[in-house]
Amino acid sequence: MVNLHRVGFKGDLPTFGVHTGYVAASVVACGLQAAGANPTRQSVVAHLRKVTAFDANGLQLERTNFSNQFSAPGSFYFGSTCQNWVQLVHGTYRLDTPRPICGKSIPGTNNLP
């Protein structure tokens, strides 16, 4: 929430759209930082694919490896293999699971072409 408030978010509870927008902006910022001075579209994408531990500033349980983002468990395409569950209690999110619950991909369920 602190980061959201720093960028002007005025609400108490971020919506799904606020969360996903923040994560998307975090990916773009990560790519720009990785590309260095004078980034181009091509250099941002090329350097972002070298990032192996993106966690959306701590929001994701698992780190995304952009070098295999469409071909491995934990990637954007395959989805997360760990989840934490939260409850909304009196306007505050509270962890409902003491540790992430992790599993393995079920063989034959991926939808890669």
Stockholm file with secondary structure:
# STOCKHOLM 1.0

chainA/1-113         MVNLHRVGFKGDLPTFGVHTGYVAASVVACGLQAAGANPTRQSVVAHLRKVTAFDANGLQLERTNFSNQFSAPGSFYFGSTCQNWVQLVHGTYRLDTPRPICGKSIPGTNNLP
#=GR chainA/1-113 SS CHHHHHTTCCCSSCCHHHHHHHHHHHHHHHHHHHHCSSCCHHHHHHHHTTCCCBCTTTTCSSCBCGGGTTTSTTSTTTCCSEECCEEEETTEEEESSSSCEECCCCTTCCCCC
#=GC SS_cons         CHHHHHTTCCCSSCCHHHHHHHHHHHHHHHHHHHHCSSCCHHHHHHHHTTCCCBCTTTTCSSCBCGGGTTTSTTSTTTCCSEECCEEEETTEEEESSSSCEECCCCTTCCCCC
//
